[in-house]
Amino acid sequence: MSQILTTKVEKDPGERPRQRENGVLFPLADRSGDFNACKLASGVAALASPQALTESWLNTALRLHNPAWPAVVGFTCEPVSANDFDILVRLHLGYADSCSVGPATILAKFSRPLPSPQWEEFIRHSFTREASAYQELNSHYACRVPGLLFAAADGQHFNLLLEDCGGESYAVDESPDEHLPEHEAVLQELAQLHGCFVRTSPASAPQWQLRQRDSARFIAHRYRVGVEALRAVYGGWLTPGHFALVEKFADYVADWHRYERHILTLSHGDARLENVLFQRDGGTCRGSLLSWKLAGVRNPMYDVASVLSNDLSYVARNNSEAALLQRYCRVFEQSGSQYPFREACEDYRFNLFGPLIFNICASGFLQENLAQNGELIKRIRRNCMAIFDWDAMSLMQQRRNVIA
């Protein structure tokens, strides 16, 4: 399996670490399958924002992917989506030769400024993980993802250029009660992904994939930081019962990560509607999965719980949860592996804590602007309601006794 390598960091006495040649490149593997970091050419260091894009930068980057790429002489930039961590835009390309064979559009992704320097190493590793995930998935037909064209990173910024698979992002301000086709489309792709990699184990998976047990202590600490950040703003957003659950679970976070799951696969790690591009054609809807920064070895229901617990209102989840889980299991079993519905439901019940943990940790990451982040608080409220509905805390306590 090809691995992404980075250029080494040079450090002079008395100086802060700096990246050699101002950044790192990850072009696609060549036909032999080799995937090596290459020396940066002039003008392709990682950019801070879409406003820094130039024709020269694009031509250099795209020709590292394909030396025969026609010359780009102009482009326009169309916003696609933005979140607290990165910005995705669609570039409409113009070519010097009108007869040139080149894509009319590509996708470009830019990291946003970090709220704190303490997250720099984590974000750098996340970038490598995301580029590696695209590289891995482009060599399998596991699920719909854009092709990776180019990636660059330095100590503060990272960029991705991706093939444009078409589609539009989910509008956050739309009602989640009206998006059953979108949820079905996402679960279709996740079931195919999970079924393809269901024989993955922590020992066999490549190093770039996260392992839950390895991060147990780190995440438990970040969860407590998030609880403290949330404490100052939860009034009016969360009920006392919800916040009591959030506080109580702080003592269980590490054990939740250490519990050995019996079915493991490659999981997306941040499966939400905002990380998908949707194509609609009449009554059909297809999704392409983006944002693989947290890809890792987990139980399949981690991703399913993230989608349903984050992006469905209380009413919509209660009305469609069982049907969506059954549909997921049918698609999953097309891979040749069995996943009985009752077993999937028990795994789903346990993994409802996954999105809660993610969102509480994000509260600590974004604590300076947490009071203005209504969407994040809304997701935490939905996470708590799902945990209460499934009485997931009692299952956590039973499995904690097994760990002990």
C-alpha positions in Angstrom: 0.0 0.0 0.0 1.4 3.4 -1.0 2.2 5.7 1.9 2.4 9.5 1.8 5.8 10.7 2.9 6.6 14.2 4.0 9.8 16.2 3.5 11.9 16.4 6.7 11.8 19.5 8.9 15.1 21.3 9.2 15.8 23.2 12.4 18.7 25.6 13.0 19.9 26.3 16.5 17.9 29.2 18.1 15.3 29.1 15.3 11.7 27.7 15.2 11.2 24.6 13.1 10.6 25.4 9.4 9.6 23.2 6.5 12.2 22.7 3.8 11.3 24.6 0.7 8.3 26.2 2.5 6.0 23.2 2.3 5.3 19.6 1.3 3.9 18.1 -1.9 1.8 15.0 -2.3 1.3 14.3 -6.1 -0.5 11.1 -7.0 1.4 7.9 -7.2 3.0 7.1 -10.6 2.1 4.0 -12.6 4.6 1.9 -10.7 2.7 2.6 -7.5 5.5 4.6 -5.9 4.3 7.6 -3.8 7.2 9.8 -2.8 7.4 13.3 -1.5 9.0 15.4 -4.2 11.0 18.6 -4.0 8.8 21.7 -4.2 9.0 23.7 -7.4 8.9 27.4 -7.3 5.4 28.9 -6.7 3.6 25.9 -5.2 3.9 26.5 -1.5 0.7 26.0 0.4 -1.7 29.0 0.1 -3.5 30.7 2.9 -6.8 31.3 1.1 -8.5 31.1 -2.3 -7.7 34.8 -2.8 -4.0 33.8 -3.1 -4.6 31.5 -6.1 -2.8 32.4 -9.4 -2.7 30.9 -12.8 1.0 30.2 -12.3 0.4 28.3 -9.1 -2.4 26.3 -10.6 -0.4 25.4 -13.7 2.6 24.2 -11.6 0.5 22.2 -9.2 -1.7 20.5 -11.9 1.3 19.6 -14.1 2.9 17.8 -11.1 -0.2 15.6 -11.3 -0.1 15.4 -15.1 2.7 17.0 -17.2 0.4 17.2 -20.2 -2.2 19.3 -18.4 -3.1 22.2 -20.7 -2.2 25.8 -19.7 -4.7 27.5 -17.5 -5.1 31.2 -18.5 -8.0 32.2 -16.3 -10.3 30.9 -13.6 -13.2 32.0 -11.5 -13.9 30.8 -7.9 -17.3 29.7 -6.7 -17.9 29.0 -3.0 -19.1 25.5 -2.2 -18.9 25.1 1.6 -17.1 26.4 4.7 -16.8 25.3 8.2 -14.7 26.0 11.3 -11.7 24.2 9.9 -11.6 24.7 6.1 -13.1 26.2 3.0 -14.1 24.4 -0.2 -14.4 26.2 -3.6 -15.1 25.2 -7.2 -12.6 26.6 -9.7 -14.0 27.2 -13.2 -10.9 26.9 -15.5 -10.1 28.6 -18.8 -7.4 27.2 -21.1 -5.1 28.9 -23.6 -6.2 26.5 -26.3 -9.9 26.3 -26.7 -9.5 22.8 -28.1 -7.6 21.6 -25.0 -8.9 18.6 -23.3 -9.1 19.6 -19.6 -11.8 19.6 -17.0 -14.0 22.6 -16.9 -14.0 22.6 -13.1 -11.9 21.3 -10.2 -12.4 21.5 -6.4 -9.9 23.4 -4.1 -9.7 23.1 -0.4 -8.0 25.6 2.0 -7.4 25.3 5.7 -8.6 28.1 8.0 -6.4 29.8 10.6 -5.9 27.8 13.7 -7.5 29.2 16.9 -4.5 28.0 18.9 -0.9 27.0 18.1 -1.4 23.9 20.3 -3.4 22.3 17.5 -0.8 22.8 14.8 0.6 19.2 15.0 -2.9 17.7 15.1 -4.0 19.6 12.1 -0.8 18.7 10.2 -1.4 15.0 10.9 -5.0 15.4 9.9 -4.0 16.8 6.5 -1.7 13.9 5.9 -4.5 11.6 6.9 -7.0 13.2 4.5 -4.6 13.2 1.5 -3.8 9.5 2.3 -7.5 8.6 2.5 -8.1 10.1 -1.0 -5.1 8.2 -2.3 -6.3 4.9 -0.8 -9.9 5.3 -1.9 -9.0 6.4 -5.4 -7.5 2.9 -5.9 -10.7 1.1 -4.7 -14.3 1.5 -5.7 -15.5 1.5 -2.2 -17.5 4.7 -2.2 -17.9 7.9 -4.2 -15.0 10.3 -3.5 -13.3 12.9 -5.7 -9.9 12.0 -7.2 -6.8 13.6 -5.6 -4.9 15.9 -8.0 -2.5 17.7 -5.7 -1.9 18.5 -2.0 0.5 20.9 -0.3 1.1 21.8 3.4 3.4 23.9 5.5 3.3 24.6 9.2 0.2 26.8 9.0 -1.8 26.0 5.8 -2.8 23.1 3.7 -4.4 22.8 0.3 -6.0 20.1 -1.8 -6.9 20.1 -5.4 -9.6 17.5 -6.3 -11.4 16.3 -9.3 -14.9 17.8 -9.4 -17.4 15.0 -8.9 -20.3 17.4 -9.3 -23.0 18.1 -6.9 -23.8 20.8 -4.3 -23.3 21.0 -0.6 -26.1 20.6 2.0 -27.7 23.9 3.1 -27.3 24.0 6.8 -30.3 26.3 7.3 -32.6 23.8 5.6 -34.8 21.6 7.8 -33.3 18.1 8.5 -36.9 16.8 8.6 -37.0 17.1 4.8 -33.8 15.4 3.8 -34.4 11.7 4.0 -33.1 11.2 0.4 -29.8 12.8 1.4 -29.5 10.5 4.5 -30.2 7.5 2.3 -27.5 8.6 -0.2 -24.9 9.1 2.6 -25.7 5.7 4.2 -25.4 4.0 0.8 -21.8 5.3 0.4 -20.9 4.5 4.0 -22.3 0.9 3.8 -20.3 0.3 0.6 -17.1 1.8 2.2 -17.5 -0.3 5.4 -18.3 -3.5 3.5 -15.2 -3.0 1.4 -12.8 -2.6 4.3 -14.7 -4.8 6.9 -11.7 -7.1 7.4 -9.5 -4.2 8.5 -7.9 -4.5 12.0 -5.6 -2.1 14.0 -2.7 -4.4 13.1 -3.3 -4.5 9.4 -4.4 -0.9 8.8 -1.8 1.6 7.4 -0.3 3.9 9.9 -2.1 7.0 8.8 -5.5 5.6 10.0 -6.5 6.6 13.5 -6.9 3.9 16.2 -9.4 4.6 18.9 -7.5 2.8 21.7 -4.3 4.8 20.9 -6.1 8.1 21.4 -8.1 7.3 24.5 -6.2 9.5 27.0 -5.7 12.4 24.6 -9.4 12.5 23.7 -10.5 12.1 27.3 -8.4 15.2 28.2 -9.8 17.2 25.2 -13.3 16.2 26.2 -12.9 17.7 29.7 -11.5 20.9 28.1 -14.7 21.0 25.9 -16.9 20.4 28.9 -15.4 23.4 30.7 -15.8 25.6 27.5 -19.4 24.5 27.2 -20.2 25.1 30.9 -20.0 28.9 30.3 -22.5 29.0 27.5 -24.9 26.0 27.8 -27.6 27.9 29.7 -30.5 28.4 27.3 -29.0 25.9 24.8 -29.0 22.7 26.8 -31.3 21.5 29.6 -29.7 20.7 32.9 -30.3 17.0 32.2 -28.4 17.2 28.9 -25.5 19.0 30.5 -25.5 16.5 33.4 -25.1 13.7 30.9 -22.2 15.6 29.2 -20.5 16.0 32.5 -21.0 12.4 33.7 -19.7 10.9 30.5 -16.3 12.6 31.0 -15.4 9.7 33.4 -16.2 7.2 30.7 -14.5 8.6 27.6 -11.3 6.7 27.9 -13.0 3.4 28.6 -15.4 4.0 25.6 -12.3 4.2 23.4 -10.7 1.2 24.9 -13.6 -1.2 24.4 -12.7 -3.8 21.8 -15.3 -3.7 19.0 -15.8 -7.1 17.3 -16.5 -5.6 13.8 -14.0 -3.0 12.5 -13.5 -1.2 9.2 -12.2 1.9 7.7 -14.5 4.7 8.8 -14.9 8.3 7.7 -14.7 9.7 11.2 -16.8 12.9 10.6 -19.8 11.7 8.6 -22.2 14.6 8.4 -24.2 16.1 5.6 -22.0 19.2 5.4 -19.1 16.8 4.4 -20.9 15.5 1.4 -21.6 16.8 -2.1 -25.1 15.8 -3.4 -26.2 15.2 -7.0 -29.9 15.2 -7.6 -31.4 13.8 -10.7 -35.2 13.6 -10.6 -36.1 11.4 -7.7 -32.6 10.0 -7.2 -29.9 11.4 -5.0 -26.2 10.4 -4.9 -23.5 11.6 -2.5 -19.7 12.0 -2.7 -17.9 11.9 0.6 -15.4 14.7 1.5 -13.3 15.7 4.5 -11.4 12.6 5.6 -9.3 14.2 8.3 -10.4 11.8 11.0 -10.5 8.6 8.9 -9.6 5.5 11.0 -10.3 2.0 12.2 -13.7 1.9 14.0 -16.9 0.0 14.2 -19.2 0.8 11.2 -21.9 2.2 13.4 -19.6 5.1 14.4 -20.3 6.8 11.0 -23.9 5.8 11.0 -24.5 7.3 14.5 -22.7 10.5 13.4 -25.0 11.0 10.4 -28.3 10.2 12.2 -27.5 11.8 15.6 -26.0 15.0 14.2 -28.2 15.7 11.2 -31.7 14.5 12.0 -34.1 16.4 14.3 -35.6 14.5 17.2 -38.9 13.9 15.3 -37.2 12.9 12.0 -34.8 10.5 13.8 -37.6 8.8 15.7 -39.7 8.5 12.5 -37.0 7.1 10.2 -34.1 5.7 12.3 -35.1 2.0 12.2 -35.8 2.1 8.4 -32.5 3.8 7.7 -30.6 1.3 9.8 -32.3 -1.6 8.1 -31.4 -0.1 4.7 -27.8 0.3 5.7 -27.5 -3.3 6.8 -28.9 -4.5 3.4 -26.4 -2.5 1.5 -23.5 -3.6 3.8 -24.3 -7.3 3.4 -23.9 -6.9 -0.4 -20.2 -7.0 0.3 -20.6 -10.7 1.4 -20.3 -10.0 5.1 -23.2 -10.5 7.5 -24.3 -7.7 9.8 -27.5 -8.8 11.6 -29.9 -6.0 12.3 -30.1 -6.6 16.0 -26.3 -6.6 16.3 -26.1 -3.4 14.2 -28.6 -1.8 16.6 -26.6 -2.7 19.6 -23.4 -1.3 18.0 -25.4 1.8 17.0 -26.6 2.3 20.6 -23.0 2.2 21.9 -21.6 4.4 19.1 -24.1 7.2 19.8 -21.4 8.5 22.2 -19.0 9.0 19.2 -20.6 12.2 17.8 -21.1 13.5 21.3 -17.4 13.1 22.1 -16.5 14.8 18.8 -18.8 17.7 19.3 -17.6 18.3 23.0 -14.0 18.2 21.9 -14.8 20.6 19.1 -16.3 22.9 21.8 -12.9 23.1 23.4 -11.2 23.7 20.0 -13.6 26.6 19.2 -14.2 27.9 22.7 -13.4 31.5 21.8 -16.4 31.6 19.4 -18.5 28.9 21.0 -21.3 31.2 22.1 -21.9 32.1 18.4 -21.8 28.5 17.2 -25.5 27.6 17.4 -25.1 24.7 15.0 -22.6 22.9 17.2 -24.7 23.4 20.3 -27.7 22.1 18.3 -25.8 18.9 17.4 -24.8 18.3 21.0 -28.5 18.6 22.1 -29.5 16.1 19.4 -26.6 13.7 20.5 -27.9 13.8 24.1 -31.5 13.1 23.1 -30.4 10.1 21.0 -28.4 8.7 24.0 -31.4 9.1 26.3 -33.8 7.5 23.7 -31.6 4.4 23.4 -30.6 4.3 27.1 -27.0 4.1 25.9 -25.5 5.0 29.2 -26.6 1.7 30.8 -24.9 -0.2 27.9 -21.8 1.9 28.5 -21.8 1.0 32.2 -22.2 -2.7 31.3 -19.3 -2.7 28.9 -17.2 -0.6 31.3 -17.5 -3.5 33.7 -16.2 -5.9 31.0 -13.2 -3.6 30.5 -12.5 -3.5 34.2 
